[in-house]
Amino acid sequence: MRMISSILLFFLIFSLDVFAKVNVITTVKPLADIFKEIGKDKVNVSYIIPPNISFHLYEYKISDIKKISNADIFVYLGSGEPNVNSLLKVVNGKVINVGNLIPENLLIREYEFDEDNHSNNKEEDKHHHHHTETFHPAIWLDPRLAILIADKYYKTLIKIDPKNKDYYYKNYSDFILKTVNLYTRWKNKFLSLKHRYFISYHYLYPYLTRAFSLEYLAVIELGHGREPTIKHILHITNLVKEKNIKYIFVSKQFYNPKYLDLLKKAGINAIYLDPFGLGKGYLKMMDNLLKNIYMGLSKDEK
């Protein structure tokens, strides 16, 4: 009987070792989606901030703290997340600060546009920027920077789970190839446009516009929660007419319908974008995002 119990215990321990998955928690969904591309079914990946709200305003729950404390890997942007230092105090696993992966010259540290539609980072304008942002956090919207993130994920995974190194490398290589193909295909399509003027409601797309050679012309909201003035709305209206712009772009997570109604009455239409990938993985999210942007910009050609 004792021998049978020992055998059962051996197989239980062996099974736990074989089937245990690396547990990964990220703050926002896009960071989790990229990790899934590398780890696939060898990792459990989840995120704590819902992708259908402004992640700047999220309040952490006790369940979030518990998840992070049990994670093998915790990933955060390093800018824009509310009070992330409180989360770092409970981390027991490895930590990946995505902002630290990006070379300094590739980080965007501009703050919001002013009323003359110039981006700025002047000291007196910092109070209009979210207090947790030291650089613009939407790094994932440049596919080239997503590759840098994936590289760190791969290197971290093979340290924790070296027996699956070949598996992770194949996924990592596939992701790089697909991401490069996506970037090249859409870059060429955007370069074929005569006019590439980009106006968004919220200043969320500086990495994307830089990556795809678009001209970030203006924003409606001049800062997080900073309502546009009537003067600014009129300025946007005139700018749209002057440049013959057919659509502005609105993130589903960041907008005030009151001001969109004002713009609509002025004949300005909006295309809604999902930069966080509700119901989609990273590559599908980016492809859909770029397709919608291209559709809006190509209307300006007519």
C-alpha positions in Angstrom: 0.0 0.0 0.0 2.9 2.3 0.9 4.6 1.5 -2.4 1.4 2.3 -4.4 1.1 5.7 -2.5 4.7 6.5 -3.4 4.1 5.7 -7.0 1.0 7.9 -7.1 2.8 10.8 -5.4 5.7 10.5 -8.0 3.3 10.7 -10.9 1.4 13.6 -9.3 4.7 15.6 -8.9 5.8 14.7 -12.4 2.5 15.7 -13.9 2.6 19.1 -12.1 6.1 19.7 -13.4 5.2 18.8 -17.0 2.0 20.7 -17.2 2.8 23.7 -15.1 2.5 26.8 -17.2 4.4 30.1 -16.8 2.0 32.6 -15.2 2.1 36.1 -16.8 0.2 39.2 -15.7 0.3 42.5 -17.6 -1.3 45.8 -16.8 -2.9 46.4 -20.3 -4.2 44.0 -22.9 -1.9 44.7 -25.8 1.1 43.7 -23.7 -0.6 40.5 -22.8 -1.5 39.8 -26.5 2.1 40.1 -27.6 3.1 37.7 -24.8 0.5 35.2 -26.0 2.1 35.3 -29.5 5.4 34.0 -27.9 4.2 31.7 -25.2 1.0 30.4 -26.7 -0.3 27.3 -24.8 2.8 27.1 -22.6 1.8 30.3 -20.7 -1.2 31.6 -18.8 -1.5 35.2 -19.7 -3.9 37.8 -18.4 -4.2 41.5 -17.9 -5.7 43.6 -15.1 -7.0 46.8 -16.7 -10.1 46.3 -18.9 -9.5 47.3 -22.5 -12.8 49.2 -22.8 -12.0 52.0 -20.4 -9.3 54.7 -20.0 -6.4 52.8 -18.4 -5.2 56.1 -16.7 -8.2 56.1 -14.4 -8.4 52.4 -13.4 -8.5 51.6 -9.7 -6.8 48.4 -8.7 -8.7 45.7 -6.9 -7.6 43.3 -4.2 -8.0 40.5 -6.8 -5.5 42.3 -9.0 -2.9 42.5 -6.2 -3.3 38.8 -5.6 -2.8 37.9 -9.3 0.3 40.0 -9.5 1.8 38.5 -6.3 1.3 35.0 -7.8 2.7 35.8 -11.2 6.0 34.4 -12.5 6.3 37.5 -14.7 4.7 40.9 -14.3 4.7 43.3 -17.3 3.9 47.0 -17.1 4.3 50.0 -19.5 6.1 52.2 -17.0 4.1 55.3 -18.0 0.4 56.1 -17.8 -0.7 53.4 -15.4 -2.2 54.6 -12.1 0.0 54.2 -9.1 2.0 51.3 -10.5 4.5 51.5 -7.7 1.9 50.0 -5.4 1.8 47.0 -7.6 5.6 46.6 -7.7 5.6 46.2 -3.9 3.8 42.8 -4.1 5.6 41.3 -7.1 7.4 38.0 -6.4 8.3 37.0 -9.9 10.3 38.7 -12.7 9.4 42.2 -13.7 9.4 43.7 -17.2 9.2 47.5 -17.5 8.4 48.0 -21.2 9.5 51.6 -21.2 13.0 50.5 -20.3 13.2 48.2 -23.4 12.9 51.1 -25.9 15.9 53.2 -26.8 15.7 56.7 -25.4 15.6 58.3 -28.9 12.5 56.2 -29.8 10.5 57.2 -26.8 8.1 60.1 -27.3 8.1 62.5 -24.4 5.9 65.2 -26.0 2.9 66.2 -24.0 -0.4 67.2 -25.6 -1.0 69.5 -28.5 -1.7 73.2 -27.6 -4.5 75.2 -29.2 -2.3 76.0 -32.2 -1.9 72.3 -32.7 1.8 72.2 -31.8 2.9 69.2 -29.7 4.9 70.4 -26.7 6.6 69.3 -23.5 7.0 72.7 -21.9 7.2 72.6 -18.1 4.2 74.9 -17.7 2.0 72.5 -19.8 2.8 69.4 -17.8 -0.2 69.8 -15.5 -2.4 69.0 -18.5 -0.7 65.7 -19.0 -1.5 62.7 -16.8 0.6 62.8 -13.7 1.8 59.2 -14.2 3.2 59.7 -17.7 6.9 60.2 -18.2 6.7 59.2 -21.8 3.8 58.5 -24.1 2.7 55.0 -23.2 1.1 53.7 -26.4 4.3 52.1 -27.5 2.6 48.9 -28.9 1.1 50.9 -31.7 4.4 50.9 -33.5 4.9 47.3 -34.8 8.7 47.8 -34.8 8.6 48.5 -31.0 6.3 45.5 -30.5 9.2 43.4 -31.9 11.5 44.8 -29.2 8.9 43.9 -26.6 8.6 40.4 -28.0 12.4 39.9 -27.9 12.4 40.6 -24.2 9.5 38.3 -23.6 11.3 35.5 -25.4 14.5 36.0 -23.5 12.6 36.1 -20.2 10.6 32.9 -21.0 13.7 30.8 -21.9 15.3 31.7 -18.6 12.2 30.6 -16.6 11.3 27.7 -18.8 14.5 26.6 -20.7 13.1 23.1 -21.7 10.7 24.8 -24.1 13.3 27.1 -25.6 12.8 25.8 -29.2 9.0 26.2 -28.9 9.3 29.8 -27.8 11.9 30.5 -30.5 9.6 29.3 -33.2 6.7 31.4 -32.0 9.0 34.4 -31.6 10.3 34.0 -35.1 6.8 33.6 -36.5 5.7 36.8 -34.7 8.6 38.8 -36.0 8.0 37.7 -39.6 4.3 38.4 -39.4 4.9 41.8 -37.7 7.5 42.9 -40.3 5.1 41.8 -43.1 2.3 43.8 -41.5 4.4 46.9 -41.1 5.9 46.8 -44.6 2.5 46.2 -46.3 0.8 49.0 -44.5 3.7 51.4 -44.7 3.7 51.0 -48.5 0.0 51.6 -48.7 0.1 54.8 -46.6 3.1 56.1 -48.6 1.0 55.7 -51.8 -1.4 58.4 -50.5 -0.9 62.0 -51.5 -2.3 63.4 -48.3 -1.7 61.7 -44.9 -3.2 64.2 -42.5 -4.3 62.6 -39.2 -6.6 64.2 -36.6 -7.7 62.2 -33.5 -9.9 63.0 -30.6 -7.3 61.9 -28.0 -3.6 62.1 -28.4 -3.0 58.4 -28.5 -1.3 57.8 -31.8 2.1 59.5 -32.0 4.0 56.2 -32.3 1.7 54.9 -35.0 1.8 58.1 -37.0 5.6 58.3 -36.8 5.9 54.6 -37.9 3.6 55.0 -40.9 4.7 58.5 -42.0 1.4 60.2 -41.2 1.2 63.9 -40.3 -0.4 64.2 -36.9 -2.2 67.4 -37.6 -4.3 68.0 -34.5 -6.3 66.6 -31.6 -9.7 67.5 -30.2 -9.0 66.9 -26.5 -5.9 68.9 -25.5 -5.1 66.8 -22.5 -6.5 63.9 -20.4 -10.0 65.1 -19.5 -9.2 68.6 -20.6 -12.3 69.7 -22.6 -11.7 71.6 -25.9 -12.8 75.3 -26.0 -15.2 76.6 -28.6 -12.3 78.4 -30.2 -10.5 75.1 -30.6 -13.5 73.3 -32.1 -13.8 76.1 -34.6 -10.1 75.9 -35.4 -10.5 72.1 -36.0 -13.5 72.7 -38.2 -11.6 75.2 -40.3 -8.6 72.9 -40.5 -10.7 70.0 -41.7 -12.2 72.2 -44.5 -8.8 73.7 -45.4 -7.1 70.3 -45.8 -10.2 68.6 -47.3 -10.2 66.0 -44.5 -13.2 63.6 -44.6 -12.7 61.8 -41.3 -11.2 62.3 -37.8 -10.3 59.2 -35.7 -11.8 58.5 -32.4 -10.6 55.8 -29.9 -13.5 53.9 -28.4 -11.9 54.3 -25.0 -11.3 58.0 -25.1 -13.9 60.5 -26.2 -16.7 62.8 -25.1 -19.8 62.4 -27.3 -20.8 66.0 -26.6 -17.9 67.3 -28.7 -18.3 64.7 -31.4 -21.9 65.9 -31.8 -20.7 69.4 -32.3 -18.2 68.3 -34.9 -20.8 66.2 -36.6 -23.1 69.2 -36.9 -20.2 71.0 -38.6 -20.1 68.2 -41.1 -17.1 66.3 -39.7 -17.4 62.6 -39.6 -15.6 60.2 -37.3 -14.1 56.7 -37.7 -14.0 54.7 -34.4 -10.8 52.9 -33.7 -9.9 50.2 -31.2 -6.2 50.5 -30.2 -6.5 48.0 -27.3 -7.9 45.0 -29.3 -11.3 44.2 -27.9 -11.8 40.6 -28.8 -8.7 40.5 -31.0 -5.1 39.4 -30.7 -2.2 41.9 -31.4 -1.7 41.3 -35.1 -5.5 41.3 -35.9 -5.9 44.4 -33.8 -3.1 46.2 -35.7 -4.3 45.1 -39.1 -7.9 46.2 -38.4 -6.7 49.5 -36.9 -4.5 50.3 -39.9 -7.2 49.3 -42.3 -9.7 51.7 -40.8 -7.2 54.5 -40.7 -6.3 53.9 -44.4 -9.9 53.8 -45.3 -10.4 57.2 -43.7 -7.3 58.8 -45.2 -8.0 57.4 -48.7 -11.3 59.2 -48.7 -9.3 62.5 -48.5 -7.9 61.7 -51.9 -11.3 62.0 -53.6 
